[in-house]
Amino acid sequence: MRVAGLICLALMTAACTAAPTQTEPLLLTKVGTSPAVHGGFMAPRGTDPHPAVILLHGSAGWKPQYLELADWLRDSGFVVLVLDYYAATGGAATGSPEKLRKWESWRQAVRDGAAWLQSLPNVEGDAIGLVGFSRGGFLAVSVGASTPGVRAVVEFYGGGGGGSLALEEEVLGLPPLLILHGEEDRSVPVSFAFRLEEAVKASGGTVEMQIYPGAGHSFNAPWLPTYSRDSSEDGYARTLAFLKARLDE
């Protein structure tokens, strides 16, 4: 791993990386094709197949900052889809009832994104990882077991049981999971992480977890007051090692 590159990613400063030229999600599939896939896309040069990663944004929606993470993962040997799953429902949800109504459409958007990646010649179709942040973490956990080709799930400060399924049902057959959570998270309490870890272990699944003392929600977002440089760097290092171990097998 390039340590300097990891530090630049954690800081996300203009001095380290150029600002993303893409500022809004794009339609990645052909016009008129159904299902449509929206977001950002990056791939290593050449035609050789690579494992793929789908990045799932939080409740605030798709942001160009996710492209900086995608750029780093691309340089680390992954094809990356920064999926705008809100495109499937025309926007976010403003409350729990609306979120539940839209949840299945968001889950299907992830499956559609994975299927689109599998159709590309430069993607190893059975080597896909999901990396979700907050709401995207809940979504990754909820869809990981039912999406063909997914072999690894990373969730930052999310949890399980975010939709209509019980947590114990969601984790049945879940691929290996990495949980990264701040101990002082006031948006999604750290108890969600421990409940998820316990449920995965009870189901016979594989799970790794890192709890960051003193860290809050969105600890790897430099534009927010909860940002923690040390936790961010460690979280990204663990993410890369986990994805390499599970998808490069």
VENMOLIN-V595508 format. One record per run of one state. SS is the DSSP state (H for helix, E for strand, C for the rest). FROM is the first residue (numbers start at 0). TO is the last residue. If there is no record, write none. Layout:
# VENMOLIN-V595508
ss->SS from->FROM to->TO
ss->SS from->FROM to->TO
This chain:
# VENMOLIN-V595508
ss->C from->0 to->1
ss->H from->2 to->10
ss->C from->11 to->24
ss->E from->25 to->26
ss->C from->27 to->36
ss->E from->37 to->41
ss->C from->42 to->48
ss->E from->49 to->55
ss->C from->56 to->64
ss->H from->65 to->74
ss->C from->75 to->77
ss->E from->78 to->82
ss->C from->83 to->83
ss->H from->84 to->87
ss->C from->88 to->94
ss->H from->95 to->117
ss->C from->118 to->121
ss->E from->122 to->132
ss->C from->133 to->133
ss->H from->134 to->145
ss->C from->146 to->148
ss->E from->149 to->155
ss->C from->156 to->165
ss->H from->166 to->169
ss->C from->170 to->174
ss->E from->175 to->181
ss->C from->182 to->189
ss->H from->190 to->201
ss->C from->202 to->205
ss->E from->206 to->211
ss->C from->212 to->227
ss->H from->228 to->246
ss->C from->247 to->248
